[in-house]
Amino acid sequence: MELGFIILIVTILCVMAIVREFKAQNMFGVAFAGLSALVFGFFSIATLYWELIRPLFES
């Protein structure tokens, strides 16, 4: 479960990097940070779902 929260923090940092790179007009940085945010965001949500939500619905 801790891994999911750590990856979620990395996702938030990636989103902050997207905003920063838009301001600097660095489109390669925007693309790289956007791709990183998508990947880390997917894994953080999947990990938190697997550890927190799924056990609630199991018998």
C-alpha positions as CSV (number, residue, x, y, z in Angstrom):
1,M,0.0,0.0,0.0
2,E,2.9,2.3,0.7
3,L,4.2,1.8,-2.8
4,G,0.9,3.1,-4.2
5,F,1.2,6.3,-2.2
6,I,4.8,6.8,-3.2
7,I,3.9,6.4,-6.9
8,L,1.0,8.8,-6.4
9,I,3.5,11.4,-5.1
10,V,5.7,10.8,-8.2
11,T,2.6,11.3,-10.3
12,I,1.8,14.6,-8.6
13,L,5.4,15.7,-9.2
14,C,5.1,14.8,-12.9
15,V,2.0,16.9,-13.2
16,M,3.9,19.8,-11.6
17,A,6.6,19.3,-14.2
18,I,4.1,19.4,-17.0
19,V,3.0,22.9,-15.9
20,R,6.6,24.1,-15.4
21,E,7.6,22.9,-18.9
22,F,4.6,24.5,-20.5
23,K,5.7,27.8,-19.0
24,A,9.2,27.2,-20.4
25,Q,7.7,26.2,-23.7
26,N,9.7,23.0,-23.7
27,M,7.5,20.6,-25.6
28,F,9.9,17.6,-25.3
29,G,9.8,18.1,-21.6
30,V,6.0,18.3,-21.6
31,A,5.7,15.1,-23.6
32,F,8.1,13.2,-21.4
33,A,6.5,14.5,-18.2
34,G,3.0,13.7,-19.6
35,L,4.0,10.2,-20.5
36,S,5.5,9.7,-17.1
37,A,2.4,11.1,-15.4
38,L,0.2,8.7,-17.4
39,V,2.3,5.6,-16.6
40,F,2.9,6.4,-12.9
41,G,-0.7,7.5,-12.5
42,F,-2.0,4.2,-13.9
43,F,0.2,2.2,-11.6
44,S,-0.6,4.2,-8.5
45,I,-4.4,3.9,-9.1
46,A,-4.1,0.2,-9.9
47,T,-2.0,-0.5,-6.9
48,L,-4.3,1.4,-4.5
49,Y,-7.3,-0.3,-6.1
50,W,-5.7,-3.7,-5.7
51,E,-4.7,-3.1,-2.0
52,L,-7.6,-0.9,-0.7
53,I,-10.8,-1.3,-2.8
54,R,-10.7,-4.9,-4.1
55,P,-10.6,-6.5,-0.6
56,L,-13.7,-4.6,0.4
57,F,-15.8,-6.5,-2.2
58,E,-14.4,-9.9,-1.6
59,S,-16.3,-12.4,0.6
